Amino acid sequence: MLSGSLRLGVIPTLAPYVLPRVLPELHRQHPKLRLDLLETQTKTLVAELGHGALDVILLALPVDKAGFETLLLFDDRFLLAVPADDPLPERTRVTTNDVNVRKLVLLEEGHCLRNQALAYCERRDETETRLGATSLATVMQMVASGYGVTLVPEVAIDAEVRDERVKLLRFAEPQPQRSIGLAWRQTSPRKADFFALGRMVVETLTVGGVPEMRLPTAPEPRRPQ
């Protein structure tokens, strides 16, 4: 059973969708655990972890930082969110070409989700719509208003895609995705706690219907080469 204090950092494109499912179960299973949370961008989380201000972080892998270990939890596929009146049928399996002929709306610079979308579409920052949006909710409202399209992670669908003015399209294989996992300092004595946390996250989200989960049972953490 987890106990004591645990300082957890989470990126903004995961926190609103994972934490509401995970935290009640974490409290139920580990009532003696005191959880301190920090939600911010990857660069800040990595710095805070390195300085010892955080114990473990939940983010998109890989982590480009020496001295960290990581544990892959699940793959989070992307879908294309388009206005409901877009001519593409909902059963269409879209490709990068379908994205590139449309205006792509993204989060502000510094969000890993922005970089992942740009990398998949092989587009540069100066070709995109600059919103300065700090939340996916704002981006989805822009899509609903017909301002453009965006890539939305599957883990966020239930919370963000409730507007009839938006429809979701699957990508053709291989579907774009991000790998979600935990990272901690190699010197941390709490690796068993982090594995337990990771397993609980995966099991909780699996019950919630999120696909492509991987149970972290006994694999060795990844270390930077």
C-alpha positions in Angstrom: 0.0 0.0 0.0 1.3 3.5 -0.9 1.7 5.9 2.0 3.4 9.1 3.0 3.8 11.9 0.5 4.0 11.5 -3.3 4.7 14.5 -5.5 3.2 13.9 -8.9 3.5 16.0 -12.0 1.2 15.6 -15.0 1.1 17.3 -18.4 -2.0 19.5 -19.2 -3.2 17.2 -22.1 -3.5 14.3 -19.6 -4.4 15.8 -16.3 -8.1 16.7 -17.0 -8.8 13.3 -18.5 -6.8 10.9 -16.4 -6.9 12.4 -12.9 -10.7 12.4 -12.5 -10.7 8.7 -13.1 -7.6 7.8 -11.2 -7.6 10.0 -8.1 -10.8 8.5 -6.5 -9.4 5.0 -7.0 -6.0 6.0 -5.7 -7.6 7.4 -2.5 -9.7 4.3 -2.1 -6.8 1.9 -2.5 -4.2 4.0 -0.7 -6.0 6.1 2.0 -2.7 6.9 3.8 -1.1 8.4 0.7 -0.8 12.2 0.6 -0.7 13.3 -3.0 0.8 16.7 -4.1 0.0 17.5 -7.7 1.6 19.8 -10.3 0.0 20.3 -13.7 2.3 22.0 -16.2 4.2 21.6 -19.5 6.7 18.8 -20.1 9.8 21.1 -19.9 8.9 22.3 -16.5 8.0 18.9 -15.2 11.3 17.4 -16.3 13.2 20.3 -14.7 11.2 19.9 -11.4 11.8 16.2 -11.4 15.5 16.6 -12.0 15.8 19.1 -9.2 14.0 16.8 -6.8 10.8 18.9 -6.4 8.8 16.1 -7.9 9.0 12.3 -7.3 7.4 11.1 -10.5 5.8 12.5 -13.6 3.1 11.3 -16.0 3.7 12.5 -19.5 4.3 11.6 -23.2 7.4 9.5 -23.8 10.3 9.5 -24.6 11.9 11.8 -22.1 15.1 13.3 -23.4 16.9 13.6 -20.1 19.9 11.6 -18.6 19.4 10.1 -15.2 15.7 9.2 -15.6 14.0 5.9 -15.8 10.6 5.5 -17.6 7.8 3.0 -17.6 5.4 2.8 -20.6 1.8 2.6 -19.6 -0.3 2.9 -22.7 -0.5 4.1 -26.3 -2.9 7.0 -26.8 -4.1 7.2 -30.4 -5.0 10.5 -32.2 -8.2 11.2 -34.0 -8.9 14.1 -36.4 -11.6 16.4 -35.1 -13.3 18.4 -37.9 -16.5 20.5 -38.1 -19.6 18.5 -38.4 -20.3 19.8 -41.9 -16.9 18.8 -43.2 -17.5 16.8 -46.5 -15.4 13.8 -45.2 -17.8 11.0 -44.1 -17.4 9.7 -40.6 -16.3 6.3 -41.7 -13.5 7.7 -43.7 -10.0 6.7 -42.7 -8.1 9.9 -43.1 -4.4 10.5 -43.9 -1.9 13.3 -43.6 -3.1 14.6 -46.9 -6.6 15.2 -45.5 -5.1 17.2 -42.7 -2.7 19.2 -44.8 -5.4 20.6 -47.1 -7.2 22.0 -44.0 -6.4 24.7 -41.5 -4.7 23.0 -38.5 -5.5 24.5 -35.1 -3.1 23.7 -32.3 -2.2 24.5 -28.7 0.4 27.2 -28.0 4.1 26.5 -28.3 5.6 24.4 -25.5 2.9 21.8 -25.4 4.1 18.3 -26.5 0.8 17.6 -28.2 1.4 20.5 -30.6 4.8 19.1 -31.5 3.5 15.6 -32.0 0.8 16.9 -34.3 3.3 18.9 -36.3 5.6 16.0 -36.6 2.9 13.6 -37.8 1.7 16.1 -40.4 5.2 17.1 -41.4 4.3 20.8 -41.1 6.2 23.7 -39.7 5.0 26.1 -37.0 4.7 29.1 -39.4 2.1 27.2 -41.4 -0.3 26.7 -38.5 -2.9 28.9 -36.8 -1.4 30.6 -33.8 -4.0 30.7 -31.0 -2.0 30.9 -27.8 -4.6 28.4 -26.5 -3.5 26.7 -23.3 -6.2 24.1 -23.2 -7.6 21.5 -25.6 -11.1 22.7 -24.7 -10.4 26.0 -26.4 -9.0 24.3 -29.5 -12.1 22.1 -29.7 -14.3 25.2 -29.6 -12.4 26.7 -32.5 -13.0 23.5 -34.5 -16.7 23.5 -33.5 -16.9 27.1 -34.8 -15.6 26.0 -38.2 -12.2 27.6 -37.8 -10.1 24.5 -38.6 -9.3 20.9 -37.6 -7.1 19.4 -34.9 -5.7 16.2 -33.7 -7.3 15.1 -30.4 -5.9 12.3 -28.2 -8.3 9.4 -27.6 -8.0 9.7 -23.8 -9.7 13.2 -24.1 -12.6 12.2 -26.3 -15.2 11.7 -23.6 -14.5 15.1 -22.0 -13.9 17.2 -25.0 -16.0 15.9 -27.9 -19.6 16.5 -26.7 -20.5 19.1 -29.2 -22.7 18.1 -32.2 -20.8 20.7 -34.3 -17.7 18.4 -34.2 -17.2 14.9 -35.6 -14.2 12.6 -35.2 -12.4 10.7 -37.9 -10.0 7.8 -37.5 -6.7 7.8 -39.3 -5.6 5.1 -41.6 -3.0 2.6 -40.3 -0.5 3.1 -38.9 -2.6 5.5 -36.7 -0.7 8.3 -35.1 -0.3 8.0 -31.4 1.6 9.1 -28.4 3.1 6.8 -25.7 2.1 7.7 -22.2 4.2 6.7 -19.2 5.9 7.5 -15.9 9.3 9.0 -15.4 11.4 9.2 -12.2 15.0 9.7 -11.2 17.2 6.6 -11.4 18.4 7.2 -7.9 14.9 7.2 -6.4 14.3 4.4 -3.8 10.6 4.3 -4.6 10.5 2.4 -7.9 8.1 -0.2 -6.4 5.7 2.6 -5.6 5.9 4.0 -9.1 5.2 0.5 -10.6 2.2 0.2 -8.3 1.0 3.7 -9.4 1.4 2.8 -13.0 -0.5 -0.4 -12.7 -3.3 1.3 -10.9 -3.5 4.0 -13.7 -3.7 1.4 -16.4 -6.3 -0.7 -14.6 -8.5 2.3 -13.8 -8.4 3.6 -17.4 -9.0 0.1 -18.8 -12.2 -0.1 -16.8 -13.1 3.3 -18.2 -12.9 1.9 -21.8 -9.6 3.4 -22.9 -8.0 1.0 -25.4 -4.4 0.0 -26.0 -3.4 -0.4 -22.4 -0.4 -2.2 -21.1 -0.2 -3.5 -17.6 3.1 -2.7 -15.9 3.7 -5.9 -14.1 7.4 -6.8 -14.2 9.1 -5.1 -17.1 12.4 -3.3 -16.5 12.2 0.5 -16.7 13.8 2.1 -19.7 17.0 4.0 -19.2 18.3 6.6 -21.5 21.1 5.3 -23.8 
